[in-house]
């Protein structure tokens, strides 16, 4: 699991799994549907069938990255505020 803790993390991780499943199912079913016509057409159709799932994966990965960056910035802010408080106490 990439995101931990919140219910948003659960939903995003679940949707990420669904997106990967749609990529695999789309590629396999599309390939097998057109395999009898031509191997080249089957490969092209498998690639085209994976595009929606890959876009969903890309979107969710960007969402995860932004969320992780936000959490890291919150940690940095807390540390910086602590350092400022220590500096004020020393002065």
Secondary structure, DSSP 8 states (H G I E B T S, - for coil): --S-SSHHHHHHHHHHHHHHHHHHHHHHHHHHHHTTT-HHHHHHHHHHHHHHHHHHHHHHHHHHHHHHHHHHHHHHHHHHHHHHHHHHHH-
